[in-house]
Each structure stands twice: as C-alpha cells, then as structure tokens.
C-alpha cells in the first residue's frame, strides 16, 4: 500500500471523483486539469484547488512529482451515445496521448484511468489494442476491469472500464483484482439510503406528467398480460395497414401491438375513450416501455424515465446509469425526480460535497463523474499488489 501522503495528479478532473477516492486513501493532489468552467468552479469550491489547466498546454517540466496518475479521459469519442470516432476524433479522441506524454516523462508508479465500457470493443477492438500497446511500451503492467457501482451495493447500473497499471520495474506479476459478483436484483433503491423522504417541490413531477403516468398505470393494470416484452405503441392499436415497407424489427413491434390490442380490445377501447384517445399526449408520451417484469404491479413502484423512445418503467433495484445528457429518473413512489444530492450519493460522493448551485450543471457533472467507491475499491487492491 502507498504511504499516507502519496502524491497524485487528477487529469480531466471534472468535479473530482478520483480526487475524493485518492484523498480517502490518504493521497494529496498536486495537480488537477480541467477545461469546463463549471466543473472548475465546483472542484475549487470543494477541494480549494484550481483545476483550470488545459492538459494540452501543461509543459512536462511543470508537472509535480507524483506516485499516481488518475484520469477519466473524454469518452465521447468511444461512447455508444457519441459518434464513435475514437482516435479519428482529433480533439477529444487523441487526449489519451496526452496521458501517454505525461507518463513518458513523469513515470509515476501507478495509473488509474476510466472510460465507457464501449472503449474495449470500439473499432473491433483496435482502439483498446492501441491503448494497451502504448501503455505497455511505456513499461506499465496493465489490467482492464469492467465494473459497476451496483457490485458494491450502490443502486446504479453503470458499467465502466477501469484501466489499472503499475510500473513493470515495481511489479511485473499478474495484477490480481477481485470484484464482488453481486446480482442487482438483491438491491432496492427505496431501502438503499440514497433517497431522502422529502425534497424541494421543484423536483416534483408536473400535473401533466402525473396525468400521463396515471393513464399508463391504468393501462398496465387493465390488460391481461403481466409481462410486456416489447414497446407499446398506442398509435398501432386497431390498425391494419400493410407493414411490408417496414424493416423487420419495426413490423414485428407493430404486429405485437396490434395483437395486444385484439387480445384486450374491450378494455383498451374503454381506456382510450376515457383518456381522449391520448390526444393530450405528445407523440413520445403515446409510447410506453414496461421493463419491470412481474417485480412490481404499478407504475408508481418503479423507476421512471421520460425518454425519446417513450415512457420507461424499470424495477426499483437500480437506477439506470447517470449520463451527462440525463433523462433524470423519476422515483415512482415519491412522484419526483432525483435531486442533485441523491445523484451525488449514487456516484458515492459524501454528503459534505457541495454540488454546483446550478441544478442543470450539477446533474451533468455527476453524470460525467467517476464513481468514487469503484475507484477507491480498485485502487486499494492495485496499491496492495506491490506490498505483497
């Protein structure tokens, strides 16, 4: 284990997920680097360190001596949600090579990097091959670990790849990292300690959203089927036009919706009449995804999101991964969205952490952050490899 007071640098530091984890292990931050002005503001308020340094402009001789290099290098170039340009993205994609540049001259004992899981498979695995070969050429012993906070009992399903490394002259053996095999179905968001029983009214869902969810709750309770394995498209009810021009997947969904309607015609006709044929709903609100199986019997016990693909209801075992462009989850029982404080807990930040006062920025920042518990859990084992 590294000695108390070990030095670390925090590249692409965001709001300090790595910082929090390293400090919890006794580390001291000697350099933080970030370009987002709002993240810089949040980092300064919480850690009293100015992270306003563009990594591409930091000279090698200006980097303080450190034992650990941390970096959640930008993932947009590799993410499934992005364009997946990888290293072809000349701005964000190539920032990994800034890490390589610093490693080449600073030669810290340990490296801990984080990125989206898709990094491993991007460009048929070639992106990962380049990263691995680059780090190994710099004399680092590397191990990628895919991990989600739910494996540590935090109710968020958020798989990320953590790239752990130690300098080969310090430890050249197999990096043995154990990860708990925890089934997310053993978790319950309502019993997790993440949620506050009360919250500011501004996080409550609107009367319109309540109306839409009440309508779909009646629908789910009224149909004969308990498990729905496809999205409900209400505009397909009672339709019979040809599906020949549609791709197979879309034609299949249409056919399933038409069959569902025929199997529940009496109820659905009455339901549609009561709710004015969903005329007051947006096109998105006329689509419904039940992804809770038989674990709950009402929308109001689930975790809900208003998404472009429709209203999604999930089991209350874990929250979906928080991402920068969030569709902020709704807590069914409380009829409100997650607060920034609750989102901070899902990313394992302590309650002493001060979220950005702008809620939009706070959600974005926590969505971009690394999970503190995951980093701390893995770093502890990485550091222990050397003391064995």
C-alpha positions in Angstrom: 0.0 0.0 0.0 1.2 3.5 -0.7 2.3 5.5 2.3 0.0 8.2 3.7 0.5 11.5 1.9 1.3 9.9 -1.5 1.0 12.4 -4.4 -1.4 12.1 -7.3 -2.4 14.1 -10.3 -6.0 14.3 -11.5 -6.3 14.7 -15.3 -9.6 15.5 -16.9 -10.6 16.0 -13.3 -14.2 17.0 -13.7 -15.6 17.6 -10.2 -13.2 15.3 -8.5 -14.4 11.7 -8.3 -10.8 10.5 -8.5 -9.7 13.2 -6.1 -12.3 12.1 -3.5 -11.2 8.4 -3.8 -7.5 9.2 -3.6 -7.9 11.5 -0.6 -10.0 8.8 1.2 -6.9 6.6 0.7 -4.6 9.2 2.2 -3.4 10.9 -1.0 -2.6 14.5 -1.8 -3.5 16.2 -5.1 -0.6 18.1 -6.6 -2.2 18.9 -10.0 -5.7 18.9 -11.4 -6.5 19.6 -15.0 -9.9 20.5 -16.5 -11.3 22.9 -19.1 -15.0 23.1 -18.3 -15.6 26.3 -16.4 -18.4 25.0 -14.3 -16.6 21.8 -13.3 -13.5 24.0 -12.4 -15.8 26.1 -10.2 -17.2 23.0 -8.4 -13.7 21.5 -7.9 -12.4 24.7 -6.4 -15.3 25.1 -4.0 -14.9 21.5 -2.7 -11.1 21.0 -2.8 -9.7 24.5 -2.8 -7.6 23.6 -5.8 -7.7 25.5 -9.1 -8.1 22.9 -11.8 -8.1 25.5 -14.6 -5.3 23.9 -16.6 -5.6 22.6 -20.2 -3.7 19.3 -20.3 -2.5 20.0 -23.8 -0.8 23.2 -22.6 0.9 21.8 -19.5 4.7 21.6 -20.1 6.3 18.4 -18.9 8.7 20.2 -16.5 5.7 21.9 -14.9 4.2 18.6 -13.7 4.9 18.0 -10.0 6.4 14.6 -8.9 3.6 12.1 -8.2 3.1 8.5 -7.5 -0.3 8.0 -9.1 -1.8 9.4 -12.3 -5.6 9.4 -12.5 -7.6 10.3 -15.5 -11.1 9.9 -16.8 -10.1 10.8 -20.3 -13.0 12.0 -22.5 -15.3 9.2 -23.6 -17.4 10.9 -26.3 -15.1 9.6 -29.0 -15.7 6.0 -27.9 -19.2 6.1 -26.4 -22.2 4.4 -28.0 -24.0 7.6 -27.4 -21.4 9.6 -29.4 -20.2 9.3 -33.0 -17.6 6.6 -32.0 -14.8 8.2 -34.0 -12.2 7.1 -31.4 -8.7 8.3 -32.3 -10.0 9.8 -35.5 -11.6 12.5 -33.3 -8.7 15.0 -33.4 -9.8 16.9 -30.3 -11.2 14.5 -27.6 -10.1 11.2 -29.0 -6.4 12.0 -29.0 -6.4 13.3 -25.5 -5.3 9.8 -24.4 -2.0 10.5 -25.9 -1.6 13.5 -23.5 -1.7 10.9 -20.7 1.0 8.9 -22.6 3.1 12.0 -22.9 3.0 12.7 -19.2 3.6 9.0 -18.3 6.7 9.0 -20.5 8.4 11.9 -18.6 6.9 11.6 -15.1 6.9 7.8 -14.8 4.6 7.5 -11.8 4.3 4.2 -10.1 0.6 3.7 -10.7 -2.0 4.7 -13.2 -5.8 4.6 -12.8 -7.9 5.5 -15.9 -11.6 5.3 -16.6 -13.8 5.2 -19.7 -17.0 3.9 -21.1 -17.2 0.1 -21.5 -17.5 0.5 -25.3 -13.9 1.5 -25.3 -12.9 -2.2 -25.2 -14.9 -3.1 -28.3 -14.7 0.2 -30.3 -13.3 -0.2 -33.8 -13.4 -4.0 -33.5 -11.1 -3.9 -30.5 -8.4 -1.8 -32.3 -8.8 1.2 -30.1 -8.1 -0.9 -27.0 -5.1 -2.6 -28.6 -3.6 0.9 -29.3 -4.1 2.0 -25.7 -2.8 -1.3 -24.2 0.3 -1.3 -26.5 1.0 2.3 -25.8 0.9 1.8 -22.0 2.9 -1.4 -22.2 5.6 0.3 -24.3 5.9 2.9 -21.6 6.7 -0.1 -19.2 3.4 -0.4 -17.4 1.8 -3.7 -16.4 -1.9 -3.2 -17.4 -5.2 -4.7 -16.4 -8.6 -3.5 -17.6 -11.5 -4.1 -15.2 -15.2 -3.7 -16.1 -17.2 -2.8 -13.0 -20.5 -1.2 -12.0 -21.3 0.5 -8.6 -24.1 -2.0 -8.1 -21.5 -4.6 -7.4 -20.5 -2.6 -4.3 -24.2 -2.3 -3.2 -24.7 1.2 -4.7 -28.0 1.0 -6.7 -26.8 2.3 -10.0 -26.2 0.1 -13.1 -23.2 1.9 -14.6 -20.6 -0.4 -16.3 -17.3 1.3 -17.0 -13.8 0.1 -17.8 -11.1 1.0 -15.3 -7.6 0.7 -16.7 -5.2 -0.2 -13.8 -1.5 -0.1 -14.2 1.7 -0.4 -12.2 5.2 0.3 -13.5 6.8 -3.0 -14.5 10.0 -2.5 -12.5 7.9 -2.3 -9.4 5.6 -5.2 -10.0 5.7 -7.4 -13.1 3.3 -10.2 -12.0 -0.4 -10.8 -12.7 -2.5 -7.9 -11.3 -5.0 -9.8 -9.1 -8.2 -7.7 -8.7 -11.3 -9.2 -7.2 -14.7 -7.8 -7.9 -17.8 -8.8 -6.0 -20.4 -10.8 -8.1 -23.5 -9.1 -6.8 -26.8 -9.5 -8.5 -28.6 -6.2 -8.9 -31.9 -7.9 -8.1 -30.8 -8.1 -4.5 -30.8 -4.3 -4.3 -33.8 -1.9 -3.7 -33.5 1.8 -4.2 -36.1 2.5 -1.6 -34.0 0.7 1.1 -30.6 1.9 -0.1 -30.1 5.1 2.0 -29.7 7.0 -1.2 -33.1 8.7 -1.2 -34.4 11.5 1.0 -38.0 11.1 2.1 -38.7 14.8 1.4 -37.3 17.1 -1.2 -37.9 20.6 -2.6 -41.2 21.0 -4.6 -39.2 21.9 -7.7 -38.2 18.3 -8.1 -41.8 17.1 -8.2 -43.2 15.9 -11.5 -45.8 18.2 -13.2 -49.5 17.7 -13.2 -49.3 16.7 -16.8 -46.7 14.1 -16.1 -48.8 12.7 -13.2 -51.8 12.5 -15.6 -49.8 10.7 -18.3 -48.3 8.2 -15.8 -51.7 7.6 -14.1 -53.1 6.8 -17.6 -50.4 4.3 -18.3 -50.7 2.8 -14.8 -54.4 2.1 -15.6 -53.4 0.6 -18.9 -50.9 -1.8 -17.3 -53.3 -2.9 -14.6 -56.1 -3.3 -17.1 -54.5 -5.5 -19.8 -54.3 -9.3 -19.4 -50.5 -9.5 -19.9 -48.3 -9.1 -16.9 -45.0 -9.2 -18.8 -44.7 -7.0 -21.9 -41.5 -7.8 -23.9 -41.9 -5.0 -26.5 -42.6 -1.2 -26.5 -46.2 -0.3 -26.5 -47.1 2.0 -29.4 -50.7 3.1 -28.9 -50.9 4.5 -32.4 -50.8 0.9 -33.7 -53.9 -0.1 -31.8 -56.8 -1.1 -34.3 -54.5 -0.5 -37.3 -54.4 -2.8 -40.3 -52.4 -1.1 -43.0 -49.6 -3.0 -44.7 -46.3 -3.4 -42.9 -44.4 -4.6 -46.0 -42.4 -1.4 -46.3 -41.1 -1.5 -42.8 -37.9 -3.2 -41.6 -38.5 -6.5 -39.9 -37.9 -5.2 -36.3 -40.4 -2.4 -36.8 -43.0 -4.6 -38.4 -42.6 -7.1 -35.6 -43.3 -4.4 -33.0 -46.4 -3.2 -34.9 -47.7 -6.7 -35.2 -47.3 -7.3 -31.5 -49.1 -4.1 -30.6 -52.0 -5.0 -32.9 -52.2 -8.4 -31.3 -52.1 -6.9 -27.8 -55.0 -4.6 -28.8 -57.1 -7.5 -30.2 -56.4 -9.5 -27.0 -57.6 -6.6 -24.8 -60.0 -4.8 -27.2 -62.9 -4.2 -24.8 -60.6 -2.8 -22.1 -58.4 -0.7 -24.4 -61.3 0.8 -26.3 -62.8 1.9 -23.0 -59.4 3.2 -21.8 -58.8 5.2 -25.0 -62.2 6.8 -24.7 -61.6 7.8 -21.1 -58.3 9.4 -22.0 -59.5 11.2 -25.1 -57.6 8.8 -27.4 -54.4 10.3 -25.8 -54.9 13.5 -27.8 -53.4 15.5 -24.9 -50.2 13.4 -25.0 -47.1 14.2 -27.0 -46.1 11.6 -29.6 -43.4 10.3 -27.2 -45.9 10.0 -24.4 -48.0 7.7 -26.5 -45.2 5.1 -26.3 -44.7 3.0 -23.2 -42.0 0.6 -22.2 -42.6 -1.8 -19.2 -39.2 -3.2 -18.2 -40.1 -4.3 -14.7 -41.3 -7.9 -15.4 -43.5 -9.0 -12.6 -41.4 -7.5 -9.8 -43.9 -4.6 -9.4 -47.6 -4.2 -10.2 -47.9 -0.5 -10.6 -46.0 2.3 -12.4 -45.7 4.1 -9.0 -43.5 1.5 -7.5 -41.0 1.7 -10.4 -38.2 3.9 -11.6 -39.5 6.0 -14.5 -37.9 8.0 -17.3 -39.5 10.1 -20.0 -37.3 9.2 -22.9 -37.4 9.9 -26.6 -38.3 6.2 -27.1 -41.3 6.5 -24.8 -42.1 6.4 -21.1 -39.9 3.7 -19.5 -40.7 1.9 -16.2 -38.0 -0.2 -14.6 -37.7 -2.3 -11.5 -36.7 -0.4 -8.4 -33.5 -2.4 -7.9 -31.0 0.0 -9.5 -31.1 3.4 -11.2 -30.1 3.5 -14.9 -26.6 4.9 -15.5 -26.3 8.6 -14.9 -25.0 10.2 -18.0 -24.1 13.8 -18.9 -27.2 14.4 -21.0 -29.5 12.9 -18.5 -33.2 12.0 -18.6 -33.4 12.4 -14.8 -35.0 9.4 -13.3 -38.4 9.7 -11.5 -38.9 8.0 -8.2 -42.3 6.5 -8.7 -43.4 6.4 -5.0 -42.3 10.0 -4.4 -43.6 11.3 -7.7 -40.5 13.4 -8.2 -37.1 13.3 -9.9 -33.8 12.5 -8.2 -32.3 15.6 -6.5 -28.6 16.5 -7.1 -27.8 15.3 -3.6 -29.3 11.9 -4.3 -27.4 11.8 -7.6 -24.2 12.6 -5.7 -24.8 9.6 -3.4 -25.3 7.4 -6.5 -21.8 8.4 -7.5 -20.6 7.8 -3.9 -19.7 11.4 -3.1 -20.0 12.2 0.6 -22.9 14.4 1.8 -20.2 17.1 2.7 -19.7 17.5 -1.1 -21.2 20.7 -2.4 -23.0 20.2 -5.8 -22.9 23.1 -8.3 -25.6 25.5 -7.4 -27.0 25.3 -10.9 -29.0 22.1 -11.0 -28.5 21.5 -14.7 -24.7 21.7 -14.3 -24.9 19.5 -11.1 -26.7 16.7 -12.9 -24.3 17.0 -15.9 -21.3 17.0 -13.7 -22.3 13.9 -11.6 -23.2 12.1 -14.9 -19.7 12.8 -16.1 -18.0 11.8 -12.9 -16.3 8.6 -12.0 -17.9 6.6 -9.1 -15.9 7.3 -6.0 -16.5 3.9 -4.4 -15.4 2.0 -7.5 -12.2 3.9 -7.9 -11.4 3.5 -4.2 -12.2 -0.2 -4.2 -10.0 -0.9 -7.2 -7.1 1.5 -6.2 -6.8 -0.2 -2.8 -6.2 -3.6 -4.5 -3.9 -2.1 -7.1 -1.7 -0.5 -4.4 -1.7 -3.7 -2.3 -0.3 -5.7 -5.2 3.0 -4.0 -4.6 3.1 -4.6 -0.9 2.5 -8.4 -1.3 
